[in-house]
């Protein structure tokens, strides 16, 4: 049973609901389905069960048939890449949840590392 009023702080994505609901219902995920879905069922039931949870979460905004913007969240940090302008922004979401203070200039190596992580999980790069 999921604890009433419980709170969790680990990263989960909307796409993770499919695997999680399959786990909770006791059914297998159909072959070829939800390839990017990670179950957080055990974590929902017990906040100490964090093994296998995602460490990063990527998002993509499609614009006129292509990716207009993409981002990756890693812990409290979020890197945004505005593809059309080829502009990067880095935010510490613990300190700046509204994403108003770009800290990329003071954290260029972290921004590069996060961009590489984003490229590894992105839909495609040619």
Buried (B, 14 or more C-beta within 10 A) or exposed (E): EEEEEEEEEEBBBEBBBBBBBBBBEEEEBEEEEBEEBBBBBBBBBEBEEEEEBBEBBBBBEEEEEEBBBBBBBBEEBBBBBBBEEEEBBBBBEEEBEEBEEBBBEEBEEBBEBBBEBBEEBBEEEE
